[in-house]
Each structure stands twice: as C-alpha cells, then as structure tokens.
C-alpha cells in the first residue's frame, strides 16, 4: 500500500508547484518516490506472471519522471502533481498496448489501458484486426466484468472515414478511433487503502483481453 506521507506529499506539491518548495522538501520527495517504486514493483511482479516478457524488466523503469518538460507548454509548472507508471510487454517506451496507473489525490487518480495514439502503421494494423475480428472485439467490450468498469472505449476519432473503410462497416465507429483506451477512476479512499494494489490489479485483469487483442494486432 502507499504510505500516507506519499499521498500528502503529492497533495502539497499540487499546491506548491515551484522549485523553491520542491528543493526545501526534496527529502519528502525522495521518500515518496521510493514508496511509489515499491508499490509499482508489487504490481509489476503480479502482472509479469501472466506476461512473461515483463519479467526481464526493472519495475522502476515503468515509472514516469515527475519533472515536466515545459519548453513547448503554456503550463510552466515544473513538476507533475502525480506519480504514474506504464506496464507493457516491451517496457514503458515501447509502442505496445499496456496498462497505466495514475496516482493523484483529490479525486484525480485513475487506471487506464489499451493503445494510445499509435503511429500510422500500427494504427492501421489495429484497425485491420478490429475489422477482421469485430465479433471477438465486441465480445471483449461487452463482457460483464469489462463493461462494469469500462462502459465505453475512449479515444480521439477521425471526423472523416479512415482510408479503405466505408460508412456501412459495422465497426466504423471504432475504426475511426486514433486511440483505443479503457479507463476507470480510483477514489482517494481506494488509493489510501491497504488493498490499493489489489484494486488496481483487478481493474487491469478486466482490461487484459483488450490489451492482448491490440497487441496481437501489432505482432
């Protein structure tokens, strides 16, 4: 479970997102970072049992840096007010479908999974897999354990038809998507609970068939 001090640090950082405050509280940051790394390692260990390719990865390599790149952003706050990690068979930087966890007190925590903004050839492969196996894809999305947590698939859509597909294609609303994401909120009570890891893993398990379907498309 995550320590209360870790969640308190993130809450304080959101209110004091500046270098002076961060430098003065660097010891608290290092402790929170270490705590989140342990949390991620536990989740990674459970996930790798069903995805052997993850076993060779270092759990901490799934974690995103807290430091923001502000060069091209209107938001110049230097730090992310959250901890986050992405788990996939190829690692955090791979273009594979995978699982994401975002810890941000104040009702802003969530889990997500699937395929986010893949490059052209990979997007084309994902669309083809959905088109060829639409009944299987529908079955994944309509399964009770999935639909209860993820009522609809999220992702930006094309305003026009994707090349090679017609408007009467039964899967057209999905084929127009540029990302294929399932997400569900985590309450502050859930992330502070001793069962936080179990809750997150349960939600990852529900989206596993979607992740596997999308990764099959990329192979």
PyMOL commands that set and color helices and strands:
alter all, ss='L'
color gray80, all
select helices_A, chain A and resi 4-15+19-24+26-48+52-56+59-62+120-132+134-142+144-149+172-175+188-192+196-218
alter helices_A, ss='H'
color red, helices_A
select strands_A, chain A and resi 83-88+98-103+109-115+180-186
alter strands_A, ss='S'
color yellow, strands_A
deselect
rebuild
show_as cartoon
